[in-house]
């Protein structure tokens, strides 16, 4: 529900932003592989965690 018959102008955000060209779509699996390579570079070993023995639920 609006109290205006026509929406008011938005002078603050009307012409703002940085124009960014849209890139061609890439293979999503290659993008995921690139992301995982960055994650592995930042954290080459998994942190130590306890086991789930006796746990009723295993949630991520």
N, C-alpha and C positions, 0 to 999 in steps of 0.2 A: 504494500500500500504506500502510495506516495502523495504528498500534499501538493506537488507540482503537476500541472497538466503536461508540461514538457520538461525534460531533465535540464537542470541548470548547466551552464558552461563550466568547464573545468580549466580555468586559466592557469592554475598552478602546475598541473601535470599534462596539459594539452600537448605541448611540443617538447617534452623532456625525454631524456634517455639517449643512449648511444646507439646509432644504427649499426647493426651487426649483420653481415651477409650470412645467409643461410647456407650451410655446407651440404654437400651431397650426402645422402644416407650411406653409412658404412655398414659392414657386416657386424651385427651385434656380438657375435662370438669373438671376433677379433678385438672389439672394444673391451669386452670382458677380460680377454687374455692380457691386453695391455694394462688394464687396471690391476689385475692380479700380480703382474710383474712388478708394478710399483709397490703394492702391498708387501710382496716378498722382499723387495729391496729395503723397505723400511723396517720390517720385522722378519728377519730370515729364519728365526726359530719360534715355534709356538710357545707361549708361556705355559709354565707348569700349572696343572689343575688337578684337583682331587678326582677320585672316581665317583661314579653314581651308584655305588653299592648301597642297597637299602633305600634308595630314593623311590617315592611313589610316583613322581612325575619327573619327566625329563623335558624341560623347557629351554629354548634358546635364549 
